[in-house]
Amino acid sequence: MDLAFTATTIEWRGPAPYVFARVPEEEADAIGAIAHRATYGWGCIPVSARIGDTDFTTSLFPCKGGYLVPVKVAVQRAEQVDVGEEVEVSLHIEER
C-alpha cells in the first residue's frame, strides 16, 4: 500500500529525539484495514517513508485510534524539520 499526505509535525509526551507526523483520518482508516496483515506486533507497522528528498524506514505507532509517523533526527536535520512544520509524507506498507 502506498500513501501520501501532508501533516504538521508534533511532539508527543515531551521533547524526544523524534518528532511525529500524525497520519490523517482517511489514510489511518486505510492503514487500519490492513493493519492485521502488516503489523509485527503491539500495533506497530513497519513502513518505508519519505519526507522531502530523504528516504527512511520506521514503524507507525498506534495512537488514539490513528497512527503517528516517527521522524528520526537524521531526517529532521536533512529536511530542516522542526515541531509545528508542515511536511509531505509518503509511506509504503508491505502486507505480510
Residue pairs with C-beta under 8 A, 6 or more apart in sequence:
1 30
1 31
1 34
1 38
1 91
1 92
1 93
1 95
2 90
2 91
2 92
2 93
3 23
3 27
3 30
3 31
3 90
3 91
3 93
4 88
4 89
4 90
4 91
5 23
5 24
5 27
5 88
5 89
6 86
6 87
6 88
6 89
7 21
7 22
7 23
7 24
7 69
7 86
7 87
7 89
8 21
8 22
8 84
8 85
8 86
8 87
9 19
9 20
9 21
9 71
9 81
9 82
9 83
9 84
9 85
9 86
9 87
10 19
10 20
10 21
10 22
10 83
10 84
11 19
11 20
11 83
12 20
12 63
12 68
17 72
17 73
18 70
18 71
18 72
18 73
19 71
19 76
19 81
19 82
19 83
20 61
20 68
20 69
20 70
20 71
21 51
21 68
21 69
21 71
21 87
21 89
22 63
22 66
22 67
22 68
22 69
23 31
23 60
23 66
23 67
23 68
23 69
23 89
23 91
25 66
27 91
28 65
28 66
28 67
31 38
31 45
31 60
31 67
31 93
34 93
34 95
35 43
35 45
37 95
37 96
38 45
38 46
38 93
38 94
38 95
38 96
39 45
40 46
40 59
40 96
43 61
43 62
44 59
44 60
44 61
44 62
45 59
45 60
45 67
45 93
46 57
46 58
46 59
46 93
46 94
47 57
47 58
47 59
47 60
47 69
47 91
47 92
47 93
48 55
48 56
48 57
48 91
48 92
49 55
49 56
49 57
49 58
49 69
49 89
49 90
49 91
49 92
50 56
50 89
50 90
51 71
51 75
51 79
51 81
51 87
51 88
51 89
51 90
52 78
52 79
52 87
52 88
53 78
53 79
54 74
54 75
54 78
54 79
56 72
56 74
56 75
58 69
58 70
58 71
58 72
59 70
60 67
60 68
60 69
60 91
61 67
61 68
61 70
69 89
69 91
71 81
71 87
75 81
76 82
79 87
81 87
